[in-house]
Amino acid sequence: MNSIDLRSDTITQPTPEMRTAMANAEVGDDVFGEDPTVNHLQELAASMLGKESGLFVTSGTMGNLASILAHCTRGDEIIMGNAAHTFLYEAGGIAALGGVTSYLIPNQNDGTLALDDIFASIRPNDEHQPITRLVTLENTHNRCGGIAISKEYTESVGDLVHSQGLRLHIDGARLFNACVVLGIPAADLVAPADSVTICLSKGLCAPVGSVICGSREFIHKVHRIRKQLGGGMRQAGIIAAAGIVALEKMVDRLSEDHIHAKQLGRGLSSIPGIILDTDSPFTNMIFMNLSDDVPLDAHQVKSELKKVGVLVSAIGKRRFRLVTHYWINANKVQKAVDAFKDVLQKPL
């Protein structure tokens, strides 16, 4: 990867070990449940998350959608944060395909939902109102700075949700980033959840795929929904093999991404005109703004950086999100900092 690509950890490519595993993968028909590599991946993911069963799906969006459709029926309602990925970036799939409505409450600065807000959002037993079925959390929380949600908070939400007869789903697209920074095994962090989706194709570097984990009964139900969504794959062991390497070899090294993010943050914060969000980065994401005295906007800076091989995401007129990953090392961090400095200090 020649460019310095900080747009997202979704741009990661499979490692050499993954490519070898994919080339040599034993395969079968996964729709018939006969692909041994897919079966191994599902069992491995479920074991790591402390759940009974798992199901391999094409993406985190499909994982969240299938999970919500398995928990809810048409006309039901789920409670989620107004900065949740499922609300912002999943094309309204739960409403379009499942007839499920969303009750949005504010995400706090630390990515959590206030317990009082959750409780107040649970609908009474009233025929005029939808039925509340589910609460969803996101860990790490993308739009709240890539912050990790604590075990204690997740337990408190689980206690509240289950006391009201509801279910808890966790969008764990970057769950292992949270586990690494908190120093907590994944099974402990998601123990209160009735379902969890983890993504293999972000910081873990697999080329494609996510895994939904939950009870055997829940996964049996999700399996049918995956088929309805067109997600039944055949000899999927070829891609599942990379997912196995991701879970076995790539989790612990996520700490390197966090170190590089901190190095990048320190370098950028020293440049006049760049204002990092408070305490950013928490994991592998940096959120920052241009100060008012910078004559360029974020999209102009992005364009100038691209000319020198540095790719970034402008997520507002003066706002950026930068993400470190396997293909970003200390040398590339310094080059990115130097490129920002050159662009911002270059005479107009």
Secondary structure, DSSP 8 states (H G I E B T S, - for coil): --SEE-S-GGG----HHHHHHHHT-----GGGT--HHHHHHHHHHHHHHT-SEEEEES-HHHHHHHHHHHH--TT-EEEEETT-HHHHSSTTHHHHHH--EEEEE-B-TTS-B-HHHHHHHS--S-TTS--EEEEEEESSBTTTTSB---HHHHHHHHHHHHHTT-EEEEEETTHHHHHHHHT--HHHHTTT-SEEEEESSSTT--SS-EEEEE-HHHHHHHHHHHHHTT---SSTHHHHHHHHHHHHHSSTTHHHHHHHHHHHHHHHHTSTTEEE-TT--SSSEEEEEE-TT-SS-HHHHHHHHHHTTEE-EEEETTEEEEE--TT--HHHHHHHHHHHHHHHHS--
